Amino acid sequence: MTSLPLNTELEVIARRVIWFEEPEQSLGDSNRFLAYAMTYASFEDMTAIRKYVTDDELREALQNAPPGVIDPRSWSYWHLKLGQFPAPAMPTRQL
C-alpha cells in the first residue's frame, strides 16, 4: 500500500488519531495509520478516510497491523465489516 495523501482533511484526522507524532510521519505508513484509525477514529473520521482507501487496503492494514495497536473489539468489528469472519487471532508481540 502506498502512503496516504497529506491533505488538510487527513492531516486533521492524523493529528487526532496519532497525536504523538507529526501527520507526515503518521500518513507515511498507511498500514500503521489505518490500524490506529480503526481503533481511535470516529465514524466521521473513518468516512473521510474511506474516500482514500479501498476495502482491500483496509484488509491489508488488518493483516499487517502492529501488535498492541488494535483493541479486541475493533479487531472483531473490522474483520466482520470487511467480510472476514471469524476474525483470526490478534497479532502478538514477539519477545
DSSP file (Angstrom, degrees, kcal/mol; ACC not computed):
  #  RESIDUE AA STRUCTURE BP1 BP2  ACC     N-H-->O    O-->H-N    N-H-->O    O-->H-N    TCO  KAPPA ALPHA  PHI   PSI    X-CA   Y-CA   Z-CA
    1    1 A M              0   0    0      0, 0.0    29,-0.2     0, 0.0    30,-0.2   0.000 360.0 360.0 360.0 138.8    0.0    0.0    0.0
    2    2 A T        -     0   0    0      1,-0.1     2,-0.0    28,-0.1    27,-0.0  -0.402 360.0 -83.6 -84.3 167.3    1.3    3.5   -0.8
    3    3 A S        -     0   0    0     -2,-0.1    25,-0.2     1,-0.1    -1,-0.1  -0.351  46.7-107.8 -71.1 153.3    1.2    6.3    1.7
    4    4 A L        -     0   0    0     23,-1.5    -1,-0.1     1,-0.1     2,-0.1  -0.446  43.4 -91.7 -76.8 153.4   -2.0    8.3    2.1
    5    5 A P        -     0   0    0      0, 0.0     2,-1.3     0, 0.0    -1,-0.1  -0.372  30.3-127.7 -67.5 143.8   -2.1   11.9    0.7
    6    6 A L        +     0   0    0      4,-0.1     2,-0.3    -3,-0.1    18,-0.1  -0.754  54.4 142.3 -92.1  92.2   -1.1   14.6    3.0
    7    7 A N     >  -     0   0    0     -2,-1.3     4,-2.6     1,-0.1     5,-0.2  -0.764  65.8 -96.5-124.2 173.4   -4.0   17.0    2.7
    8    8 A T  H  > S+     0   0    0     -2,-0.3     4,-2.1     1,-0.2     5,-0.2   0.888 119.8  52.7 -59.6 -42.3   -5.9   19.1    5.2
    9    9 A E  H  > S+     0   0    0      1,-0.2     4,-1.5     2,-0.2    -1,-0.2   0.944 116.0  37.7 -61.3 -50.5   -8.6   16.6    5.8
   10   10 A L  H  > S+     0   0    0      1,-0.2     4,-3.0     2,-0.2    -1,-0.2   0.815 111.4  60.4 -73.9 -29.4   -6.3   13.7    6.6
   11   11 A E  H  X S+     0   0    0     -4,-2.6     4,-2.3     2,-0.2    -1,-0.2   0.923 105.0  48.6 -62.4 -43.3   -3.8   15.9    8.5
   12   12 A V  H  X S+     0   0    0     -4,-2.1     4,-1.2    -5,-0.2    -1,-0.2   0.918 114.5  45.7 -62.2 -43.6   -6.6   16.9   11.0
   13   13 A I  H  X S+     0   0    0     -4,-1.5     4,-2.9     1,-0.2     3,-0.3   0.921 111.1  52.4 -65.8 -44.2   -7.5   13.2   11.4
   14   14 A A  H  X S+     0   0    0     -4,-3.0     4,-2.3     1,-0.2    -2,-0.2   0.890 106.2  54.0 -61.3 -39.9   -3.9   12.1   11.8
   15   15 A R  H  < S+     0   0    0     -4,-2.3    -1,-0.2     1,-0.2    -2,-0.2   0.844 115.7  39.9 -63.0 -32.8   -3.2   14.7   14.5
   16   16 A R  H >< S+     0   0    0     -4,-1.2     3,-0.5    -3,-0.3    -2,-0.2   0.875 119.6  42.6 -83.2 -40.0   -6.2   13.4   16.5
   17   17 A V  H 3< S+     0   0    0     -4,-2.9     2,-0.5     1,-0.3    -3,-0.2   0.913 130.3  23.9 -78.1 -44.1   -5.7    9.6   15.9
   18   18 A I  T >< S+     0   0    0     -4,-2.3     3,-1.3    -5,-0.3    -1,-0.3  -0.697  75.9 167.2-120.7  77.0   -1.9    9.5   16.3
   19   19 A W  T <   +     0   0    0     -3,-0.5    -1,-0.1    -2,-0.5    -2,-0.1   0.672  64.0  67.1 -67.0 -20.7   -1.4   12.6   18.5
   20   20 A F  T 3  S+     0   0    0     -3,-0.1     2,-0.3     2,-0.1    -1,-0.3   0.386 101.8  42.3 -90.2   4.2    2.2   11.8   19.5
   21   21 A E  S <  S-     0   0    0     -3,-1.3    -3,-0.1    -7,-0.2     0, 0.0  -0.969  91.9 -87.5-144.6 163.3    3.8   12.3   16.0
   22   22 A E    >>  -     0   0    0     -2,-0.3     4,-2.4     1,-0.1     3,-0.7  -0.361  35.8-120.3 -69.6 146.2    3.6   14.6   13.0
   23   23 A P  H 3> S+     0   0    0      0, 0.0     4,-3.1     0, 0.0     5,-0.3   0.841 111.6  61.4 -55.8 -35.8    0.9   13.9   10.4
   24   24 A E  H 3> S+     0   0    0      1,-0.2     4,-0.7     2,-0.2    -2,-0.0   0.911 110.3  40.5 -57.9 -42.1    3.7   13.5    7.7
   25   25 A Q  H <> S+     0   0    0     -3,-0.7     4,-0.7     2,-0.2     3,-0.3   0.915 115.7  50.6 -72.2 -44.2    5.1   10.6    9.6
   26   26 A S  H >< S+     0   0    0     -4,-2.4     3,-0.9     1,-0.2     7,-0.4   0.929 113.9  43.4 -59.5 -47.9    1.7    9.1   10.5
   27   27 A L  H 3< S+     0   0    0     -4,-3.1   -23,-1.5     1,-0.2    -1,-0.2   0.643  99.2  74.2 -76.9 -13.9    0.4    9.1    7.0
   28   28 A G  H 3< S+     0   0    0     -4,-0.7     2,-0.6    -3,-0.3    -1,-0.2   0.760  97.0  49.2 -69.9 -24.9    3.7    7.8    5.6
   29   29 A D  S <X S-     0   0    0     -3,-0.9     4,-2.7    -4,-0.7    -1,-0.2  -0.831  72.4-177.1-115.7  90.1    3.0    4.3    6.9
   30   30 A S  H  > S+     0   0    0     -2,-0.6     4,-3.0     1,-0.2     5,-0.2   0.876  78.2  52.7 -59.4 -43.8   -0.5    3.6    5.7
   31   31 A N  H  > S+     0   0    0      1,-0.2     4,-1.9     2,-0.2    -1,-0.2   0.923 113.5  43.8 -60.7 -43.9   -1.0    0.2    7.4
   32   32 A R  H  > S+     0   0    0      2,-0.2     4,-2.2     1,-0.2    -2,-0.2   0.929 114.2  49.9 -66.8 -45.6    0.1    1.6   10.8
   33   33 A F  H  X S+     0   0    0     -4,-2.7     4,-2.7    -7,-0.4    -2,-0.2   0.930 111.5  48.6 -59.1 -45.6   -2.1    4.7   10.4
   34   34 A L  H  X S+     0   0    0     -4,-3.0     4,-2.7     2,-0.2    -1,-0.2   0.860 107.5  55.7 -65.1 -34.9   -5.1    2.7    9.4
   35   35 A A  H  X S+     0   0    0     -4,-1.9     4,-0.7    -5,-0.2    -1,-0.2   0.939 111.6  43.3 -61.9 -45.8   -4.6    0.3   12.3
   36   36 A Y  H >X S+     0   0    0     -4,-2.2     4,-3.2     1,-0.2     3,-0.9   0.918 113.6  52.1 -63.6 -42.3   -4.7    3.3   14.7
   37   37 A A  H 3X S+     0   0    0     -4,-2.7     4,-2.0     1,-0.3    -2,-0.2   0.892 102.9  57.6 -62.7 -39.5   -7.7    4.8   12.8
   38   38 A M  H 3< S+     0   0    0     -4,-2.7    -1,-0.3     1,-0.2    -2,-0.2   0.743 118.0  34.7 -63.6 -20.8   -9.6    1.5   13.1
   39   39 A T  H << S+     0   0    0     -3,-0.9    -2,-0.2    -4,-0.7    -1,-0.2   0.845 132.9  20.4 -96.9 -43.8   -9.2    1.8   16.9
   40   40 A Y  H  < S+     0   0    0     -4,-3.2    -3,-0.2    -5,-0.1    -2,-0.2   0.596  92.2 102.7-110.7 -13.7   -9.4    5.5   17.6
   41   41 A A     <  -     0   0    0     -4,-2.0     2,-0.1    -5,-0.4   -28,-0.0  -0.408  65.8-123.5 -75.8 149.1  -11.1    7.3   14.7
   42   42 A S     >  -     0   0    0     -2,-0.1     4,-2.6     1,-0.1     5,-0.2  -0.293  31.7 -99.7 -78.4 171.6  -14.7    8.5   14.9
   43   43 A F  H  > S+     0   0    0      1,-0.2     4,-2.2     2,-0.2     5,-0.1   0.910 127.0  50.0 -58.3 -42.7  -17.3    7.4   12.5
   44   44 A E  H  > S+     0   0    0      2,-0.2     4,-1.9     1,-0.2    -1,-0.2   0.896 109.5  51.4 -64.2 -40.7  -16.9   10.8   10.7
   45   45 A D  H  > S+     0   0    0      1,-0.2     4,-2.6     2,-0.2    -2,-0.2   0.938 111.1  47.0 -60.9 -47.0  -13.1   10.3   10.5
   46   46 A M  H  X S+     0   0    0     -4,-2.6     4,-2.6     1,-0.2    -1,-0.2   0.854 107.7  56.7 -66.8 -33.7  -13.4    6.8    9.0
   47   47 A T  H  < S+     0   0    0     -4,-2.2     4,-0.4    -5,-0.2    -1,-0.2   0.917 111.3  44.0 -60.9 -42.4  -16.0    8.1    6.5
   48   48 A A  H >< S+     0   0    0     -4,-1.9     3,-1.2     1,-0.2     4,-0.3   0.918 113.6  49.8 -67.9 -43.9  -13.4   10.6    5.4
   49   49 A I  H >X S+     0   0    0     -4,-2.6     3,-2.3     1,-0.3     4,-0.8   0.876 100.9  64.2 -62.7 -38.0  -10.5    8.1    5.4
   50   50 A R  T 3< S+     0   0    0     -4,-2.6    -1,-0.3     1,-0.3    -2,-0.2   0.650  88.5  69.4 -65.2 -13.9  -12.6    5.6    3.3
   51   51 A K  T <4 S+     0   0    0     -3,-1.2    -1,-0.3    -4,-0.4    -2,-0.2   0.722 107.8  37.7 -70.3 -20.0  -12.6    8.1    0.5
   52   52 A Y  T <4 S+     0   0    0     -3,-2.3     2,-0.3    -4,-0.3    -2,-0.2   0.541 114.7  52.9-109.9 -11.0   -8.9    7.4    0.1
   53   53 A V     <  -     0   0    0     -4,-0.8     2,-0.2   -49,-0.0    -1,-0.1  -0.940  67.2-137.1-130.6 150.8   -8.7    3.6    0.7
   54   54 A T     >  -     0   0    0     -2,-0.3     4,-1.8     1,-0.1     5,-0.1  -0.482  34.1-104.8 -94.4 169.8  -10.4    0.5   -0.6
   55   55 A D  H  > S+     0   0    0      1,-0.2     4,-2.5     2,-0.2     5,-0.2   0.882 122.9  56.2 -60.8 -38.0  -11.7   -2.4    1.4
   56   56 A D  H  > S+     0   0    0      1,-0.2     4,-2.3     2,-0.2    -1,-0.2   0.882 105.9  50.2 -62.6 -37.6   -8.7   -4.4    0.2
   57   57 A E  H  > S+     0   0    0      2,-0.2     4,-2.1     1,-0.2    -1,-0.2   0.863 109.7  50.5 -69.6 -34.5   -6.4   -1.8    1.6
   58   58 A L  H  X S+     0   0    0     -4,-1.8     4,-2.2     2,-0.2    -2,-0.2   0.901 109.8  50.5 -66.9 -40.3   -8.2   -2.0    4.9
   59   59 A R  H  X S+     0   0    0     -4,-2.5     4,-2.5     2,-0.2    -2,-0.2   0.913 109.8  50.8 -61.6 -41.6   -7.8   -5.8    4.9
   60   60 A E  H  X S+     0   0    0     -4,-2.3     4,-1.8     1,-0.2    -2,-0.2   0.901 108.4  52.0 -62.2 -40.8   -4.1   -5.4    4.2
   61   61 A A  H  < S+     0   0    0     -4,-2.1    -1,-0.2     2,-0.2    -2,-0.2   0.898 110.5  48.1 -63.6 -40.0   -3.8   -3.0    7.1
   62   62 A L  H >< S+     0   0    0     -4,-2.2     3,-1.2     1,-0.2    -2,-0.2   0.922 110.7  51.1 -63.9 -43.4   -5.5   -5.5    9.4
   63   63 A Q  H 3< S+     0   0    0     -4,-2.5    -1,-0.2     1,-0.3    -2,-0.2   0.814 119.5  36.4 -64.3 -30.4   -3.2   -8.3    8.1
   64   64 A N  T 3< S+     0   0    0     -4,-1.8    -1,-0.3    -5,-0.2    -2,-0.2   0.110  84.1 142.9-110.1  20.2   -0.2   -6.1    8.8
   65   65 A A    <   -     0   0    0     -3,-1.2   -33,-0.1     1,-0.1     3,-0.1  -0.365  55.4-114.5 -65.0 135.6   -1.3   -4.4   12.0
   66   66 A P    >>  -     0   0    0      0, 0.0     3,-1.5     0, 0.0     4,-0.5  -0.440  40.8 -96.1 -66.3 144.0    1.4   -3.8   14.6
   67   67 A P  T 34 S+     0   0    0      0, 0.0    25,-0.2     0, 0.0    27,-0.0  -0.329 106.4  20.4 -59.9 139.9    0.8   -5.8   17.8
   68   68 A G  T 34 S+     0   0    0     23,-0.5     3,-0.1     2,-0.3    24,-0.1   0.415  99.0  93.5  86.0  -1.6   -0.9   -3.9   20.6
   69   69 A V  T <4 S+     0   0    0     -3,-1.5     2,-0.5     1,-0.1    -1,-0.0   0.916  76.0  55.1 -89.7 -48.5   -2.5   -1.1   18.4
   70   70 A I  S  < S-     0   0    0     -4,-0.5    -2,-0.3    -8,-0.1    -1,-0.1  -0.739  80.2-136.4 -92.1 129.2   -5.9   -2.5   17.6
   71   71 A D     >  -     0   0    0     -2,-0.5     4,-2.6     1,-0.1     5,-0.2  -0.388  27.7-105.0 -77.8 161.3   -8.1   -3.5   20.6
   72   72 A P  H  > S+     0   0    0      0, 0.0     4,-2.3     0, 0.0     5,-0.2   0.860 118.7  52.3 -57.5 -38.5  -10.1   -6.7   20.6
   73   73 A R  H  > S+     0   0    0      2,-0.2     4,-2.5     1,-0.2     5,-0.1   0.940 113.4  42.9 -63.9 -46.8  -13.4   -5.0   20.0
   74   74 A S  H  > S+     0   0    0      2,-0.2     4,-2.8     1,-0.2     5,-0.3   0.878 111.2  56.7 -66.6 -37.6  -12.1   -3.1   17.0
   75   75 A W  H  X S+     0   0    0     -4,-2.6     4,-1.7     1,-0.2    -2,-0.2   0.935 112.1  41.3 -57.8 -48.5  -10.3   -6.2   15.7
   76   76 A S  H  X S+     0   0    0     -4,-2.3     4,-2.3    -5,-0.2     5,-0.2   0.920 114.7  51.9 -67.0 -44.2  -13.5   -8.2   15.6
   77   77 A Y  H  X S+     0   0    0     -4,-2.5     4,-3.1    -5,-0.2     5,-0.2   0.944 111.3  45.0 -58.9 -51.2  -15.6   -5.3   14.3
   78   78 A W  H  X S+     0   0    0     -4,-2.8     4,-1.8     1,-0.2    -1,-0.2   0.853 112.2  51.3 -68.4 -34.2  -13.4   -4.5   11.3
   79   79 A H  H  <>S+     0   0    0     -4,-1.7     5,-3.7    -5,-0.3    -1,-0.2   0.924 114.1  44.6 -65.9 -42.2  -12.9   -8.2   10.3
   80   80 A L  H ><5S+     0   0    0     -4,-2.3     3,-1.6     3,-0.2    -2,-0.2   0.936 112.5  51.6 -64.3 -46.1  -16.7   -8.6   10.4
   81   81 A K  H 3<5S+     0   0    0     -4,-3.1    -1,-0.2     1,-0.3    -2,-0.2   0.825 112.3  46.8 -59.7 -33.4  -17.2   -5.4    8.5
   82   82 A L  T 3<5S-     0   0    0     -4,-1.8    -1,-0.3    -5,-0.2    -2,-0.2   0.226 121.8-103.8 -98.1  14.1  -14.8   -6.5    5.8
   83   83 A G  T < 5S+     0   0    0     -3,-1.6     2,-0.6     1,-0.1    -3,-0.2   0.754  81.7 126.1  77.5  25.8  -16.2  -10.0    5.4
   84   84 A Q      < -     0   0    0     -5,-3.7    -1,-0.1    -6,-0.2    -2,-0.1  -0.713  44.0-168.4-117.5  80.0  -13.6  -11.9    7.4
   85   85 A F        +     0   0    0     -2,-0.6     2,-0.1    -5,-0.1    -9,-0.0  -0.969  64.7  33.6-123.1 134.6  -15.5  -13.9   10.0
   86   86 A P  S    S-     0   0    0      0, 0.0    -1,-0.1     0, 0.0   -10,-0.0   0.559  95.7-126.4 -75.4 156.8  -14.4  -15.3   12.3
   87   87 A A        -     0   0    0     -2,-0.1     3,-0.1     1,-0.1    -2,-0.1  -0.437  23.4-119.7 -69.1 140.8  -11.6  -12.9   12.9
   88   88 A P        -     0   0    0      0, 0.0    -1,-0.1     0, 0.0    -9,-0.1  -0.162  48.4 -66.8 -69.6 174.7   -8.1  -14.6   13.1
   89   89 A A        -     0   0    0      1,-0.1     3,-0.1     3,-0.0     0, 0.0  -0.330  60.2-105.4 -62.1 144.4   -6.0  -14.3   16.3
   90   90 A M        -     0   0    0      1,-0.1    -1,-0.1    -3,-0.1     2,-0.1  -0.351  42.6 -92.2 -69.3 152.1   -4.8  -10.8   17.0
   91   91 A P        -     0   0    0      0, 0.0   -23,-0.5     0, 0.0     2,-0.3  -0.376  45.6-157.3 -64.1 144.1   -1.2  -10.0   16.4
   92   92 A T        -     0   0    0    -25,-0.2     2,-0.3    -3,-0.1    -3,-0.0  -0.882  19.8-104.5-123.3 155.6    1.1  -10.5   19.4
   93   93 A R        -     0   0    0     -2,-0.3     2,-0.7   -27,-0.1   -25,-0.0  -0.573  27.8-141.1 -77.3 139.8    4.5   -9.2   20.3
   94   94 A Q              0   0    0     -2,-0.3    -1,-0.0     1,-0.1     0, 0.0  -0.906 360.0 360.0-103.9 114.8    7.4  -11.5   19.9
   95   95 A L              0   0    0     -2,-0.7    -1,-0.1     0, 0.0    -2,-0.0   0.429 360.0 360.0 -94.3 360.0    9.9  -11.1   22.7
